[in-house]
Amino acid sequence: MTPEKQQIAIAEACGWKWEARIKGSIKVWNKPPLMVFYDRELPDYLTDLNAMHEAEKVLNQKQKEDYFFIIFNFYGNWPKAIQATAAQRARAFLRVIEKWESE
């Protein structure tokens, strides 16, 4: 799954909606209430732990349990699991919400 597809899938799960593309380069995403980004990127879920922390808030309790189970199993012991990178967390997040696409 490309980084761009990962970003978009997580953003959509967090409530961002694609509104328009004007002149081929301006990106317009909307997240209520009326938060619109023009020509700016979405939160960088693949490199920003704070963005992933915000994404984790949309998971229900069962999904959170599955998410941490995936992180723990992918990355081994507890110290490594809690040090999972934003990209590793993004991958686990996408697996839990069933949006991960194998290439």
Secondary structure as UniProt FT lines:
FT   HELIX           3..13
FT   TURN            14..15
FT   STRAND          17..22
FT   TURN            23..25
FT   STRAND          26..31
FT   TURN            32..34
FT   STRAND          35..38
FT   TURN            45..47
FT   HELIX           49..56
FT   TURN            57..58
FT   HELIX           61..75
FT   HELIX           78..82
FT   HELIX           86..96
FT   TURN            97..98
//
